[in-house]
Amino acid sequence: MSANVIEAKNLTKRYNGVAVVKGISFSVARGEIFGLLGPNGAGKTTTILMLLGLSDISDGQARVLDHDPVREPLAVKRQVGYLPDQIGFYDNLTFSRGMRQRLGLAEILMKEAQIAILDEPTSGLDPQATAELLNVIRDLKNRGVSVLLSSHLLERVQSVCDRVALFSQGNIALIGTVPELGRQVLGGGFRVEVEAEGQDLVQRIAAIPGVQRVEPAGANRFLLLADHDVRPEAAAAVVGAGGRLLRLSVEEPSLEAIYTRYFQTHEGELHAA
């Protein structure tokens, strides 16, 4: 059994000779939530339709649960649940868009799908409905369902995605975890927030190899910049000093900031692609 439930290699889609998806490659691991993120018209939905066997592949190849979606579309559809941007329930019924989205996800659960593919699941939802929907997506993962979702609302889905691919003009510009992309695009190292009680903690933490700077961030809180993830060493330093560790977390950069910075510095390259 493959560790990846979805694999795309040099996937290309042309309409009337014009490429709208341009040789992209990515994979989705079993049990992973993977985000296809970027503006409308970047190629996300076309990519999804090719993976589902609902649109022909011009070049390249795709495998979904070890099946070819072009040659074996029924085998793919039996094991994959799909929530399109516009759900085909009756328009004259009274469910809100959020309720329709949840009904579509319930259908995926009832189907016992191995993969859930969700196209713009949070679009048009208010903050409360968005939070509820993201919790349902987390529940899908907890049930062992792999999730591939697309969105142009980066800040809404950042919290649920294990990895993301940032689309622009039919290309994948960046791919990885949010912290990886932050270091790659924004520079700097790991920003680790420590909340702890004890004596001489700043000096202890500052002495950890790889820690570049320690800054106060409030009562019993410190923010440290390091060249690698030093959470285990920071926890050991607090305990070694006889202190009490309350919280330890890596501060993630914003996907919006990553996306904006990348396209400001690579705009010419992307237009030439």
C-alpha positions as CSV (number, residue, x, y, z in Angstrom):
1,M,0.0,0.0,0.0
2,S,1.5,3.4,-1.1
3,A,2.2,6.0,1.6
4,N,0.7,8.6,-0.8
5,V,-3.0,8.5,-1.6
6,I,-2.7,11.2,-4.4
7,E,0.3,11.6,-6.7
8,A,0.5,14.2,-9.6
9,K,3.5,14.3,-11.9
10,N,3.9,17.0,-14.5
11,L,0.2,17.4,-14.6
12,T,-0.9,19.7,-17.5
13,K,-4.2,20.9,-18.8
14,R,-4.7,22.8,-22.0
15,Y,-7.8,24.5,-23.4
16,N,-7.6,25.3,-27.2
17,G,-3.8,25.0,-26.9
18,V,-3.5,27.3,-23.9
19,A,-2.1,25.7,-20.7
20,V,-4.1,26.6,-17.6
21,V,-2.3,24.0,-15.4
22,K,1.4,23.9,-16.3
23,G,3.2,20.7,-15.4
24,I,2.6,20.7,-11.7
25,S,3.8,17.9,-9.3
26,F,2.7,17.1,-5.8
27,S,1.6,14.3,-3.5
28,V,-0.8,13.9,-0.6
29,A,0.2,11.5,2.1
30,R,-2.2,9.1,3.8
31,G,-4.0,10.9,6.7
32,E,-2.8,14.3,5.6
33,I,-4.7,17.6,5.1
34,F,-3.2,19.2,2.0
35,G,-4.2,22.6,0.8
36,L,-4.2,23.9,-2.8
37,L,-4.2,27.6,-2.2
38,G,-4.2,30.7,-4.3
39,P,-6.4,33.2,-6.1
40,N,-9.4,32.4,-8.2
41,G,-8.4,31.3,-11.7
42,A,-5.0,29.9,-10.7
43,G,-5.8,26.3,-11.7
44,K,-6.9,24.8,-8.4
45,T,-10.3,23.6,-9.5
46,T,-9.0,22.3,-12.9
47,T,-6.4,20.3,-11.0
48,I,-9.1,18.8,-8.8
49,L,-11.3,17.9,-11.8
50,M,-8.3,16.0,-13.4
51,L,-7.7,14.1,-10.2
52,L,-11.4,13.0,-10.1
53,G,-11.4,11.9,-13.8
54,L,-13.9,14.7,-14.6
55,S,-11.5,16.5,-17.0
56,D,-9.0,15.0,-19.4
57,I,-5.3,15.3,-18.6
58,S,-3.4,16.9,-21.5
59,D,0.1,15.8,-20.3
60,G,1.6,14.2,-17.2
61,Q,-0.1,11.6,-15.0
62,A,-2.1,11.3,-11.8
63,R,-2.7,8.4,-9.4
64,V,-5.4,8.4,-6.8
65,L,-5.3,5.4,-4.4
66,D,-3.2,3.7,-7.0
67,H,-5.8,4.2,-9.7
68,D,-5.6,6.1,-12.9
69,P,-8.5,8.6,-12.7
70,V,-8.7,8.8,-16.6
71,R,-8.8,5.0,-17.2
72,E,-10.4,4.0,-13.9
73,P,-12.8,6.9,-13.0
74,L,-15.3,4.6,-11.3
75,A,-12.7,3.0,-9.0
76,V,-11.7,6.5,-7.9
77,K,-15.2,7.8,-7.4
78,R,-16.1,4.8,-5.2
79,Q,-13.3,5.7,-2.7
80,V,-13.3,9.5,-3.0
81,G,-15.8,12.0,-1.6
82,Y,-16.1,15.2,-3.5
83,L,-17.6,18.5,-2.2
84,P,-17.7,21.0,-5.1
85,D,-17.8,24.8,-4.7
86,Q,-21.4,24.8,-5.8
87,I,-23.3,21.9,-4.1
88,G,-26.1,20.4,-6.2
89,F,-28.8,20.4,-3.6
90,Y,-32.2,21.9,-4.5
91,D,-32.1,25.7,-4.5
92,N,-35.6,26.1,-3.1
93,L,-34.8,24.4,0.1
94,T,-34.0,26.5,3.2
95,F,-30.6,25.3,4.2
96,S,-27.9,28.0,4.5
97,R,-24.6,27.5,2.6
98,G,-23.0,26.4,5.8
99,M,-25.6,23.8,6.4
100,R,-25.3,22.6,2.8
101,Q,-21.5,22.3,3.3
102,R,-22.0,20.2,6.4
103,L,-24.6,18.0,4.7
104,G,-22.1,17.4,1.9
105,L,-19.4,16.4,4.4
106,A,-21.9,14.1,6.2
107,E,-22.4,12.4,2.8
108,I,-18.7,11.8,2.5
109,L,-18.6,10.3,6.0
110,M,-21.6,8.0,5.2
111,K,-19.8,6.9,2.0
112,E,-16.8,5.9,4.1
113,A,-14.5,7.6,1.6
114,Q,-10.8,7.3,2.0
115,I,-10.2,10.7,0.5
116,A,-12.2,13.9,0.8
117,I,-11.7,16.5,-1.9
118,L,-13.2,19.9,-1.0
119,D,-13.3,22.8,-3.5
120,E,-13.5,26.2,-1.7
121,P,-15.3,24.7,1.4
122,T,-15.2,27.9,3.4
123,S,-16.2,30.4,0.6
124,G,-19.2,32.4,1.5
125,L,-19.4,31.3,5.2
126,D,-19.5,33.6,8.2
127,P,-16.8,33.2,10.9
128,Q,-18.8,30.8,13.1
129,A,-19.8,28.6,10.2
130,T,-16.2,28.6,9.0
131,A,-15.0,27.5,12.5
132,E,-17.6,24.7,12.6
133,L,-16.6,23.5,9.1
134,L,-12.9,23.4,9.9
135,N,-13.7,21.3,13.0
136,V,-15.5,18.9,10.8
137,I,-12.5,18.7,8.5
138,R,-10.3,18.0,11.5
139,D,-12.7,15.2,12.4
140,L,-12.4,13.7,9.0
141,K,-8.6,13.5,9.5
142,N,-9.1,12.0,13.0
143,R,-11.3,9.3,11.3
144,G,-8.4,8.4,9.0
145,V,-9.7,10.3,5.9
146,S,-7.1,12.1,3.8
147,V,-8.2,15.6,2.8
148,L,-7.4,17.7,-0.3
149,L,-8.9,21.1,-0.1
150,S,-8.7,24.2,-2.3
151,S,-9.2,27.8,-1.1
152,H,-8.4,31.4,-2.1
153,L,-9.0,32.4,1.6
154,L,-5.5,31.6,2.9
155,E,-6.0,32.7,6.5
156,R,-9.1,30.6,7.0
157,V,-7.5,27.2,6.2
158,Q,-4.0,27.8,7.5
159,S,-4.9,26.2,10.8
160,V,-6.0,22.9,9.4
161,C,-3.5,22.2,6.6
162,D,-0.5,20.0,7.3
163,R,1.1,21.1,4.0
164,V,0.1,23.5,1.3
165,A,0.8,24.3,-2.3
166,L,0.6,27.9,-3.4
167,F,-0.8,28.3,-6.9
168,S,-0.2,31.2,-9.3
169,Q,-1.2,31.2,-13.0
170,G,-1.3,27.5,-13.4
171,N,2.0,26.9,-11.6
172,I,2.8,25.6,-8.1
173,A,5.0,28.4,-6.8
174,L,5.7,27.0,-3.3
175,I,5.0,23.8,-1.5
176,G,5.6,22.7,2.1
177,T,4.5,23.3,5.7
178,V,3.7,26.8,6.7
179,P,6.8,27.2,8.9
180,E,9.0,25.8,6.1
181,L,7.6,28.3,3.6
182,G,7.9,31.1,6.2
183,R,11.6,30.5,6.6
184,Q,12.1,30.1,2.8
185,V,10.3,33.3,1.9
186,L,10.4,35.6,4.9
187,G,13.8,34.5,6.2
188,G,14.8,34.2,9.8
189,G,14.6,31.1,11.9
190,F,12.2,29.5,14.3
191,R,10.2,31.8,16.6
192,V,9.3,29.8,19.8
193,E,7.0,31.2,22.5
194,V,7.7,30.0,26.0
195,E,5.4,30.6,29.0
196,A,7.0,29.4,32.2
197,E,7.5,30.3,35.9
198,G,10.9,30.2,37.5
199,Q,14.2,32.0,38.2
200,D,16.9,32.9,35.7
201,L,14.9,31.4,32.8
202,V,16.0,34.0,30.2
203,Q,19.7,33.3,30.9
204,R,19.1,29.5,30.8
205,I,17.2,29.6,27.5
206,A,19.6,32.1,25.9
207,A,22.5,29.6,26.6
208,I,20.8,26.9,24.4
209,P,22.9,26.3,21.3
210,G,21.1,27.7,18.3
211,V,19.2,30.4,20.2
212,Q,19.9,33.8,18.7
213,R,17.8,36.1,20.8
214,V,15.3,36.0,23.7
215,E,12.7,38.7,24.1
216,P,10.2,39.4,27.0
217,A,6.6,38.9,25.7
218,G,4.6,39.6,28.9
219,A,4.3,38.1,32.4
220,N,6.3,34.8,32.5
221,R,6.4,34.8,28.7
222,F,9.4,34.9,26.4
223,L,9.8,34.9,22.6
224,L,13.0,33.3,21.3
225,L,14.5,33.3,17.8
226,A,16.6,30.2,16.9
227,D,18.1,28.6,13.9
228,H,16.2,25.3,14.5
229,D,13.3,24.0,16.5
230,V,14.6,24.2,20.1
231,R,11.4,23.3,22.0
232,P,12.8,20.1,23.5
233,E,15.9,22.0,24.7
234,A,13.8,25.0,26.0
235,A,11.6,22.6,28.0
236,A,14.6,20.9,29.5
237,A,16.2,24.2,30.4
238,V,13.0,25.3,32.3
239,V,12.8,22.0,34.2
240,G,16.5,22.0,34.9
241,A,16.2,25.4,36.5
242,G,13.4,24.1,38.8
243,G,10.8,26.1,36.9
244,R,7.3,25.2,35.8
245,L,6.6,25.0,32.0
246,L,3.1,26.4,31.2
247,R,3.2,26.5,27.4
248,L,5.6,26.0,24.5
249,S,4.7,26.7,20.9
250,V,6.2,27.6,17.5
251,E,4.9,30.9,16.2
252,E,3.8,30.3,12.6
253,P,4.1,33.0,10.0
254,S,0.9,34.1,8.1
255,L,0.2,32.4,4.8
256,E,-1.0,35.8,3.6
257,A,2.4,37.4,4.4
258,I,4.3,34.5,2.7
259,Y,2.1,34.7,-0.4
260,T,2.3,38.5,-0.6
261,R,6.1,38.6,-0.1
262,Y,6.8,35.8,-2.6
263,F,4.7,37.3,-5.4
264,Q,6.1,40.8,-4.8
265,T,9.7,39.4,-5.4
266,H,8.9,36.9,-8.1
267,E,6.2,38.7,-10.1
268,G,8.4,39.0,-13.3
269,E,9.3,35.3,-13.2
270,L,5.6,34.2,-12.8
271,H,4.4,36.4,-15.7
272,A,7.1,34.9,-17.9
273,A,6.2,31.3,-17.0
